[in-house]
Amino acid sequence: MIQYHSYAPAEGHRLAHDPLNAIIAPRPIGWISTVSDAGARNLAPYSFFNLFNYSPPIIGFASVGWKDTVANAKSTGEFVWNLATDSVGEKMNATSAALPADTDEFEHAGLTALDSELVRPARVAESPVTFECLVTDTFQLRSAAGESVDTWMVLGEVVKVHISTELLGDDLVYDTARAQPLLRAGGRGDYFLPSNEHHRYMERPKPLSR
């Protein structure tokens, strides 16, 4: 029999650290670039990020607190997702700093801004994969009791995909492990990387015949 440590989050976890973001892990990084109405560039990473629909492709990120990224995305209706890889991990982390609204995180982190094709926000030239997105929805999260939570969700449809050809094999299949995407885990700054040594394939069950 499994023995459990059980708790109600509202009453505290009674552990050394809150395990929630270590349990729901690892998570891809939402490295989001936006631009303000005045043209100021912004770049910030979000660990509450994922893919939510396949066709059309819709991705989303949640911001704890109303921040420049959310304000820009809501105002302009556009954002870009940039794949945060191990090779640019330190620069990605540098863009998480709390900086004045008029500070250009591209310049702050020593990153190159690359023009997008369909949207105004720039892409990170050092990132091997980028998605240009149009905002489909922004909303504030609520608790089960209906109370507003100081977290904002932004969803966007991917309208243009850019993939480095180095990540496409001879069979034109995207190589996830070769890209070395940083995956956020628990703690103050814990990350993981995918590995082909831990690659496991499971075929979906076939529909039952009637």
Salt bridges, closest charged atoms under 4 A:
ASP104 OD2 - ARG41 NH2 2.71
GLU117 OE1 - LYS160 NZ 3.27
GLU132 OE2 - HIS162 NE2 2.73
GLU203 OE2 - LYS206 NZ 3.34
